[in-house]
Amino acid sequence: MNRGYLYALLSALFLSTGILTNKYLMQFVNPKMLAFLWFGTIFIGSSIAILLHRRTEFISNVKKHWKDGLIVGGINGVGVTFFFFALSLLEASTMAFLVRFSTIFTVILGVLLLKERLTRYELIGILVAVGGALLINYNNGTYTTIALIAALAAALAIASHQIVAKIFVKRIHPLHLVNIRVLFTTVILFAITFFTSNMQPVPLNIIPILLIVAGVLGVLGFVFFYKSLELIDVSKAAVIRTLDPFFVVIYSFILFRTFPNVQELLGGILIVAGVIIIVLKHRIAEFASSISAFKL
């Protein structure tokens, strides 16, 4: 199996912890402040990792790749801004459903801009996995036109960030790309938080949670995701990331003993089935060929 799939799987495993954590932390700080704290902590964690490896790499990375960081961090900052704006207008479950369209946008952009090719079995796997992701997050929520536009804009920005990251990761080490990206994202989110009068004191009890989940797991998750982009198409990596809501269901059961309903179980099964089809596409094609030959 291509290691890129393993890296994408590990990315989903680590980054999905942030969904539950952010939901919990919103009771202590407002969403805009939390977004700034979250990405600021990821910047601190990735900076420490770079400094521990080689101190001079931190400054040289900023000097050499600041333009790349401004682009990828700017796109990410726009996506996060639209995300939290839409979240303020929508139910969380409705927002989770709409933001899943980022996977569809990523696949389309990957084919159009990066000339990625999809085999028949990869296309089937993508449709199955995305269908499962949409199902697991589906909710009969209500939304206004502006909320829908904001949520889809966030999904498009997320997809655009993944496409740009695929291009940049060819010349920037994944850890350095994480660091330079979150640097500019944090600056943008700080400006938004400050000028909208959403700055507030940071409760001391949330700092350990931020350091562990964002500063460690968040950094590892993004590094693994960018490592996957080095080895596999962005469309495939994005589909593997549809496992995020599946892991959230598992974490919710472990931590809060909340049992998944039939809809969540079916959605999770479809996601896993779609991912398996993509990862094992060659073996499935060989099996299908052997069946056809046997019939003949």
C-alpha positions in Angstrom: 0.0 0.0 0.0 1.2 3.5 -0.9 2.4 5.2 2.3 0.5 8.3 1.2 -2.8 6.6 2.2 -1.3 5.7 5.6 -0.3 9.3 6.2 -3.8 10.6 5.1 -5.3 8.0 7.5 -3.1 9.2 10.4 -4.0 12.8 9.5 -7.7 12.1 9.8 -7.1 10.2 13.1 -5.3 13.2 14.7 -7.2 16.2 13.2 -10.6 14.8 13.9 -9.8 15.3 17.6 -10.0 19.0 17.0 -13.7 18.9 16.1 -14.8 17.6 19.6 -12.2 19.8 21.3 -13.4 23.0 19.7 -17.0 22.1 20.4 -16.0 21.8 24.1 -13.9 24.9 24.2 -16.6 27.2 22.8 -18.2 27.3 26.2 -15.1 29.2 27.5 -14.2 31.5 24.6 -16.1 33.0 21.6 -15.6 31.3 18.2 -13.3 34.0 16.7 -11.0 34.1 19.7 -11.0 30.3 19.7 -10.0 30.1 16.0 -7.1 32.6 16.8 -6.0 30.6 19.8 -6.2 27.3 18.0 -4.1 28.2 15.0 -1.8 30.3 17.2 -1.1 27.2 19.3 -0.4 25.1 16.2 2.1 27.8 15.1 3.8 27.6 18.5 3.9 23.8 18.4 5.3 23.6 14.9 7.8 26.4 15.7 9.2 24.5 18.7 9.5 21.3 16.5 11.6 23.2 13.9 13.7 25.0 16.6 14.5 21.6 18.3 15.6 20.2 15.0 17.7 23.1 13.7 17.4 26.7 15.1 18.4 28.4 11.8 15.7 26.7 9.8 12.9 28.7 11.4 14.2 32.1 10.2 15.3 30.8 6.9 11.9 29.2 6.3 10.1 32.5 6.9 12.6 34.4 4.7 12.5 31.9 1.8 8.9 30.9 1.7 7.0 33.9 3.1 5.2 34.4 -0.3 4.1 30.8 -0.3 3.0 31.1 3.3 1.0 34.2 2.6 -0.9 32.5 -0.2 -1.7 29.2 1.6 -2.2 30.9 4.9 -4.3 33.6 3.3 -6.6 31.1 1.7 -6.8 29.1 4.9 -7.6 32.3 6.8 -10.4 33.2 4.4 -11.8 29.6 4.8 -11.7 29.8 8.6 -13.4 33.2 8.6 -16.3 32.0 6.4 -16.5 28.8 8.5 -17.0 30.5 11.8 -19.3 33.1 10.2 -21.5 30.3 8.8 -21.3 28.4 12.1 -22.7 31.4 13.9 -25.8 31.3 11.6 -26.2 27.5 11.4 -26.6 24.5 13.6 -23.4 22.6 14.0 -24.7 19.5 12.4 -26.0 21.5 9.4 -22.6 23.2 9.1 -20.8 19.8 9.3 -23.0 18.6 6.4 -22.3 21.6 4.2 -18.6 21.7 4.8 -18.3 18.1 3.5 -18.7 19.6 0.0 -15.0 20.6 0.3 -14.1 17.0 -0.7 -16.2 17.3 -3.8 -14.6 20.6 -4.7 -11.1 19.2 -4.1 -11.7 16.2 -6.4 -13.1 18.6 -9.1 -10.2 21.1 -8.7 -7.7 18.2 -8.7 -8.9 16.9 -12.0 -9.3 20.4 -13.6 -6.1 22.1 -12.3 -3.7 19.3 -11.5 -4.8 17.0 -14.3 -5.3 14.1 -11.9 -6.8 11.1 -13.4 -9.4 8.9 -11.8 -9.9 5.2 -12.6 -13.3 3.7 -12.6 -12.8 2.1 -9.2 -11.4 5.3 -7.7 -14.4 7.2 -8.9 -16.7 4.6 -7.3 -14.8 4.8 -4.1 -14.9 8.6 -4.0 -18.7 8.6 -4.6 -19.3 6.0 -1.9 -17.0 7.7 0.7 -18.4 11.2 0.0 -21.9 9.9 0.1 -21.2 8.3 3.5 -19.7 11.6 4.8 -22.7 13.5 3.7 -25.0 11.0 5.2 -23.2 10.8 8.6 -23.4 14.6 8.9 -26.9 15.0 7.4 -29.5 16.9 9.5 -32.8 18.5 8.6 -31.5 21.9 9.7 -32.7 25.3 8.4 -30.5 27.9 6.8 -30.6 31.2 5.1 -29.2 32.0 1.7 -26.3 34.0 3.2 -25.5 31.1 5.6 -25.5 28.6 2.7 -23.2 30.8 0.6 -20.8 31.3 3.5 -20.7 27.6 4.3 -20.0 26.7 0.6 -17.4 29.5 0.4 -15.7 27.9 3.4 -15.8 24.5 1.7 -14.3 26.0 -1.5 -11.6 27.7 0.4 -10.7 24.5 2.2 -10.5 22.7 -1.2 -8.4 25.6 -2.6 -6.0 25.4 0.3 -5.5 21.6 -0.3 -4.8 22.2 -4.0 -2.2 25.0 -3.3 -0.6 22.9 -0.5 -0.2 20.0 -3.0 1.8 22.4 -5.2 3.9 23.9 -2.5 4.7 20.7 -0.6 6.9 19.7 -3.6 9.4 22.3 -2.6 8.7 22.9 1.1 9.1 20.4 3.9 5.7 19.4 5.3 6.6 20.7 8.8 7.9 24.0 7.4 4.7 24.3 5.3 2.5 23.8 8.3 4.5 26.4 10.2 4.5 29.1 7.5 0.9 28.5 6.7 -0.4 28.8 10.3 1.8 31.9 10.9 -0.1 33.9 8.3 -3.4 32.3 9.2 -2.9 33.3 12.9 -2.0 36.9 11.9 -5.2 37.1 9.8 -7.4 35.7 12.6 -5.8 38.0 15.1 -6.7 41.0 13.0 -10.3 39.8 12.6 -10.6 39.0 16.3 -9.1 42.4 17.3 -11.0 44.6 14.9 -14.3 42.9 15.7 -13.8 43.4 19.4 -13.8 39.7 20.2 -10.5 39.6 22.1 -10.9 38.2 25.6 -8.8 36.8 28.4 -7.7 33.2 28.0 -9.1 30.9 30.8 -6.1 29.0 32.3 -8.0 25.7 32.3 -8.1 25.5 28.5 -4.4 26.1 28.0 -3.3 22.4 28.6 -6.0 21.2 26.2 -4.9 23.6 23.5 -1.2 22.6 24.0 -2.0 18.9 23.7 -4.7 18.8 21.0 -3.7 21.7 18.9 0.0 22.1 19.7 0.8 18.3 19.4 -2.0 16.4 17.7 -2.9 19.3 15.4 0.7 19.8 14.2 1.1 16.0 13.6 -2.2 15.9 11.8 -1.3 18.6 9.3 2.3 17.3 8.8 0.9 13.8 8.0 -1.7 15.4 5.6 1.0 17.3 3.7 3.2 14.2 3.7 0.3 12.3 2.0 0.1 15.1 -0.6 3.7 14.3 -1.5 2.9 10.7 -2.3 -0.7 10.6 -3.6 -3.1 12.8 -5.6 -4.9 15.5 -3.6 -8.3 14.1 -4.6 -7.4 10.7 -3.0 -6.0 12.3 0.1 -9.1 14.5 0.5 -11.3 11.4 0.2 -9.3 9.6 3.0 -10.0 12.7 5.1 -13.8 11.9 4.9 -12.9 9.5 7.7 -12.9 12.6 10.0 -16.6 12.4 10.9 -16.3 8.6 11.3 -13.5 9.0 13.9 -15.6 11.7 15.6 -18.4 9.2 16.1 -15.9 6.7 17.6 -14.3 9.4 19.9 -17.8 10.5 21.0 -18.6 6.9 22.0 -15.3 6.4 23.8 -15.4 9.8 25.7 -19.2 10.4 26.2 -20.7 7.0 25.6 -23.0 8.4 23.0 -24.1 5.6 20.7 -24.2 6.2 17.0 -27.7 6.1 15.4 -28.6 4.0 12.3 -27.8 7.0 10.0 -24.3 7.5 11.5 -23.6 3.7 11.3 -24.6 3.5 7.7 -22.6 6.6 6.8 -19.6 5.3 8.6 -19.8 1.9 6.8 -20.0 3.8 3.4 -17.0 5.9 4.2 -14.9 2.9 5.2 -16.1 1.0 2.1 -15.2 3.9 -0.2 -11.8 4.3 1.3 -11.1 0.5 1.0 -12.1 0.6 -2.7 -9.7 3.5 -3.3 -6.8 1.9 -1.4 -7.3 -1.6 -2.8 -8.3 -0.5 -6.3 -5.6 -2.6 -8.0 -6.6 -5.8 -6.2 -10.3 -5.2 -6.8 -9.6 -4.6 -10.5 -7.5 -7.9 -10.7 -10.3 -9.8 -8.9 -12.9 -8.4 -11.3 -10.7 -9.4 -14.3 -10.3 -12.9 -12.9 -14.1 -13.2 -12.4 -14.7 -12.0 -16.0 -12.1 -14.4 -17.4 -13.7 -17.3 -15.4 -17.1 -16.5 -16.8 -15.7 -16.6 -20.4 
